[in-house]
Amino acid sequence: MSATVLYMSLSLDGFIAGPNEGPANALGDGGELLHDWLWTDEEHDPDRSRPMVSTGVNSEVISEFMATGAVVAGRGTFEPANGWGGDHHDGVPILILSREAPSIDIDSWPLVTYVDDVDVAFRNAKGAAGDKNVLVHGAAVAQLALTAGILDELELHVVPVLLGQGRRLFDNLSPEQIPLERTRVLLGEGGVTHLHYRVLH
């Protein structure tokens, strides 16, 4: 049975981006450190346009999220990343949760659809993904999905760095408790720890 799975890199103190985020600084100051584990050889891909890990635990995690059948992300994740060029991975549908019209041109990106309702976005993504999982990306989307009870699992890539400030993954959740079951711990190369949890709805 397919699941909706949040995949996010974060610092040990819970930040998914550093301070001073902006169009020219999408991950904030120091935020790029959170994604270093995705690449092993930057010489051959200086723009980091695709994952470069070919062996090891990190590669297994990359292969897992690249096998998902659809993507749900927030506008604040999608647009600063230049819309991933209209294709996050391997031609799967991308649903962007936003109450506002795109501020970037998506006309030539047939895979991308803006949706203004979290339930509709997740329902359409699951329908498009079939028996594959749905990759969920972004703090706001994660918080909305958790509150709505429609996020099934969390895969958190915890990077051994303290950013001290920036944007936290779970800053705006309501005070109710959301119990989780840890289902996997993988020790990746470069010090990253991949933690997998099931949300106990």
C-alpha positions in Angstrom: 0.0 0.0 0.0 1.4 3.4 -0.9 2.3 6.0 1.7 2.8 9.7 1.9 6.4 10.2 3.1 8.1 13.4 4.1 11.8 13.5 3.1 13.7 16.4 4.6 17.3 17.2 5.6 17.7 19.2 8.8 20.4 20.3 11.2 20.7 18.7 14.6 18.9 21.7 16.1 15.9 21.3 13.7 16.5 23.8 11.0 15.9 23.0 7.3 17.3 26.4 6.1 19.7 28.9 7.6 19.0 32.6 8.2 18.7 35.2 5.5 16.7 33.1 3.0 15.8 34.8 -0.2 15.6 34.3 -4.0 19.4 34.4 -4.3 20.0 32.5 -1.1 17.3 29.7 -1.2 18.7 27.7 1.7 19.8 30.6 3.8 23.2 31.1 5.2 24.9 27.7 5.7 21.8 25.8 4.5 23.6 24.1 1.7 25.5 22.1 4.3 22.3 20.2 4.9 22.4 18.6 1.4 26.1 17.8 1.2 25.3 14.1 1.8 23.6 13.9 -1.6 26.8 14.4 -3.5 30.1 12.5 -3.5 31.9 14.3 -6.4 31.0 17.9 -6.9 33.7 18.3 -9.5 31.5 16.5 -12.0 28.3 18.3 -11.1 29.3 21.7 -9.7 25.7 23.0 -9.8 24.4 20.0 -7.9 21.7 19.4 -10.4 21.4 15.7 -9.6 22.3 13.3 -6.9 25.8 11.9 -7.3 26.1 9.2 -4.6 26.7 5.8 -6.3 27.4 3.6 -3.3 26.7 3.3 0.4 23.8 4.0 2.7 23.2 7.5 1.3 22.7 6.0 -2.1 20.1 3.6 -0.8 18.1 6.4 0.6 18.4 8.4 -2.6 17.2 5.4 -4.6 14.2 5.1 -2.3 13.0 8.7 -2.7 13.7 8.7 -6.5 11.4 5.7 -6.8 8.3 7.6 -5.5 5.4 8.2 -7.9 4.4 11.8 -7.2 5.6 14.8 -5.3 3.7 17.2 -3.1 5.6 20.4 -2.1 5.0 23.9 -0.9 5.5 27.0 -2.9 8.2 28.2 -0.5 10.2 25.0 -1.3 9.4 24.8 -5.0 9.9 28.4 -6.2 13.2 29.2 -4.5 14.6 26.1 -6.1 13.5 27.4 -9.6 10.8 24.8 -9.7 13.4 22.0 -10.1 13.3 22.8 -13.8 9.8 21.4 -13.9 10.8 17.9 -13.1 11.8 16.8 -9.6 12.7 13.3 -10.7 12.0 11.0 -13.5 8.9 12.6 -14.9 6.5 12.2 -12.0 3.6 14.6 -11.3 4.4 17.6 -9.0 1.6 19.2 -7.0 2.4 22.5 -5.4 0.3 23.6 -2.4 -0.3 27.3 -2.6 -3.2 29.7 -2.2 -1.6 32.1 -4.6 -0.7 32.0 -8.3 2.8 31.0 -9.2 5.4 33.8 -9.1 7.5 31.8 -11.6 6.6 30.8 -15.1 5.3 27.2 -15.1 3.6 27.2 -18.5 6.2 24.9 -20.1 6.2 22.5 -17.2 3.3 20.0 -17.8 4.1 18.0 -14.7 3.5 20.9 -12.3 0.0 21.7 -10.9 -0.7 24.3 -8.3 -3.4 23.2 -5.8 -4.9 25.4 -3.0 -6.2 22.6 -0.7 -3.9 20.1 1.2 -6.5 17.3 1.1 -7.0 17.7 -2.7 -3.2 17.8 -3.3 -2.6 14.6 -1.4 -5.5 12.8 -2.9 -4.5 13.7 -6.4 -0.9 12.8 -5.7 -1.8 9.4 -4.3 -4.0 8.8 -7.3 -1.2 9.7 -9.7 1.4 7.6 -7.8 -0.6 4.4 -7.9 1.2 1.8 -5.8 4.2 4.0 -5.3 4.8 6.3 -2.4 4.2 10.1 -2.6 7.3 12.2 -1.7 6.4 15.2 0.5 8.7 18.1 0.8 8.6 21.4 2.7 7.9 22.6 6.2 4.5 24.2 5.7 3.2 21.2 3.7 4.4 18.8 6.4 2.8 20.8 9.2 -0.5 21.0 7.3 -0.5 17.3 6.4 0.3 16.3 10.0 -2.5 18.4 11.3 -4.9 16.9 8.7 -3.8 13.4 9.6 -2.8 12.6 6.0 1.0 12.3 6.4 2.0 8.6 6.9 5.7 8.6 7.4 8.8 10.8 8.0 12.3 10.2 6.7 14.5 12.8 8.3 18.1 13.2 7.2 19.8 14.6 10.4 23.0 16.4 9.5 25.7 16.9 12.2 25.7 20.6 12.3 24.0 23.3 14.5 22.7 26.2 12.4 21.5 28.2 15.5 18.8 30.0 13.5 16.9 29.9 10.3 13.7 28.0 9.4 12.6 25.0 11.5 10.8 22.0 10.2 8.1 21.8 12.8 7.9 25.4 14.1 4.1 26.0 13.7 2.5 22.8 14.8 -0.5 23.0 17.1 0.2 22.0 20.7 -1.5 18.6 20.4 0.9 15.6 20.6 1.5 13.5 17.5 2.9 10.0 18.4 5.5 8.5 16.1 6.9 5.0 15.8 10.6 4.8 14.8 10.9 2.1 12.1 14.5 2.5 10.9 17.8 4.1 11.7 20.5 4.2 9.0 24.0 5.7 9.6 25.0 7.4 6.3 28.3 8.5 5.0 29.5 11.9 6.1 27.9 11.7 9.5 24.3 12.0 8.3 21.7 9.9 10.2 18.6 8.8 8.3 15.7 8.4 10.8 12.4 6.9 9.6 9.2 7.2 11.5 5.6 6.1 11.0 2.9 8.5 12.1 0.5 6.9 14.5 -2.8 8.4 13.4 
